[in-house]
Amino acid sequence: MELHLRSSSLRAGGIRLSIIAAALFTVGGCAHVSAQPHASGDSYERSTLRLSRPPEQAAACLVEHAQSAGQAAEIVPLYGLESVAVTVKASATGDVLAVLSLVRADAGARAAVTTLKGALTNRVDFLSRLVQGC
């Protein structure tokens, strides 16, 4: 990734100061910034699901399904109840199994799902059971 600076200038008390010159002075003449990927890679799995109910109702449905499967779940309001997050744990004090962030989409909701890689034996089955009918 290269660092691109806009060649804008400022006038302050008759002195013209070039932002690019100031920026180059600040970073010691470095004009190239490298971004290296994490050596270990991403430790999360992400996916997006469509739900038929609006976020608040879908979240309640997800909590009900998690609890009926012996897991703990909690609804966290995001910006009121138009957007909500649901955290599903193995138990009340157990490991987090999934975090679902729900936002309104058409008549239902779109859920951004995040799980830790390897935390679930069968992620697809787990999510299918969790969102069924929601």
C-alpha positions in Angstrom: 0.0 0.0 0.0 1.4 3.4 -0.9 0.8 6.5 1.1 -0.6 9.2 -1.2 -0.7 12.7 0.1 -2.7 15.5 -1.5 -0.6 18.4 -2.5 -2.7 21.1 -0.8 -1.3 24.2 0.7 -2.2 26.6 3.6 -1.6 30.3 4.0 -0.9 31.5 7.5 0.4 35.0 8.0 1.8 35.2 4.5 3.8 32.0 4.9 2.9 29.2 2.5 3.3 25.8 4.0 2.9 22.8 1.8 1.2 20.0 3.5 3.1 17.4 1.5 6.4 18.9 2.6 5.3 19.0 6.2 4.1 15.4 6.0 7.3 14.2 4.5 9.3 16.0 7.2 7.1 14.4 9.9 7.5 10.9 8.6 11.2 11.4 8.0 11.2 11.1 4.2 9.2 7.9 4.1 6.9 7.8 1.1 6.0 4.1 1.1 4.0 2.3 3.8 3.7 -1.5 3.7 0.8 -3.3 5.3 1.6 -7.0 6.0 -1.2 -9.5 6.5 -1.4 -11.2 9.9 0.9 -14.1 10.1 -1.6 -16.3 11.8 -4.5 -15.4 9.4 -8.0 -14.5 10.3 -9.3 -16.6 13.2 -13.0 -15.9 12.5 -15.5 -17.2 10.1 -18.0 -14.7 8.7 -21.2 -15.0 6.7 -24.4 -13.1 6.0 -27.9 -14.6 6.3 -31.3 -13.3 5.4 -34.0 -13.5 8.0 -37.8 -13.2 7.3 -38.5 -11.2 10.5 -37.5 -7.6 11.4 -34.4 -7.3 13.6 -36.1 -7.1 17.0 -38.4 -10.1 16.3 -35.6 -12.1 14.6 -33.4 -11.5 17.6 -36.1 -12.8 20.0 -36.5 -15.9 17.8 -32.7 -16.5 17.8 -32.6 -16.3 21.6 -35.5 -18.7 21.9 -33.8 -21.3 19.6 -30.5 -20.9 21.4 -32.1 -21.4 24.8 -34.1 -24.4 23.6 -30.8 -26.0 22.5 -29.3 -25.5 26.0 -27.2 -22.4 25.1 -27.3 -18.9 26.5 -28.1 -15.9 24.4 -28.4 -12.2 24.9 -29.8 -9.3 22.8 -27.8 -6.1 22.7 -29.6 -3.1 21.2 -27.6 -1.2 18.6 -28.9 2.3 17.8 -32.3 1.6 19.4 -34.0 -1.6 18.2 -33.7 -1.0 14.5 -30.4 -2.9 14.7 -29.6 -5.5 17.3 -26.8 -7.9 18.1 -27.3 -11.4 19.5 -24.5 -13.2 21.3 -24.9 -16.9 21.7 -22.8 -18.7 24.3 -22.3 -22.4 25.2 -23.7 -21.5 28.7 -24.3 -18.4 30.8 -20.6 -18.2 31.6 -19.3 -20.3 28.7 -17.5 -19.5 25.5 -19.1 -17.3 22.8 -20.3 -19.5 19.9 -21.6 -16.8 17.6 -22.3 -13.1 17.3 -25.1 -12.1 15.0 -25.5 -8.4 14.0 -29.0 -7.8 12.6 -30.1 -4.9 10.5 -33.4 -4.2 8.7 -33.5 -5.4 5.1 -36.7 -5.2 3.2 -39.5 -6.7 5.3 -37.0 -8.9 7.3 -33.4 -8.6 8.5 -29.9 -9.2 7.3 -27.6 -11.0 9.8 -23.8 -10.7 9.8 -22.6 -13.8 11.6 -19.2 -14.1 13.2 -17.9 -17.3 14.7 -14.5 -18.4 16.0 -12.9 -20.9 13.6 -13.0 -24.4 15.0 -15.3 -23.4 17.9 -18.3 -25.2 16.3 -18.2 -28.8 15.2 -20.6 -28.1 12.3 -21.1 -24.4 11.7 -23.7 -24.8 8.9 -26.0 -27.1 11.0 -25.6 -24.9 14.1 -26.6 -21.7 12.1 -29.4 -23.5 10.3 -31.0 -24.6 13.6 -30.5 -21.2 15.2 -32.1 -19.2 12.4 -34.9 -21.6 11.4 -38.1 -19.7 11.1 -36.6 -16.4 12.1 
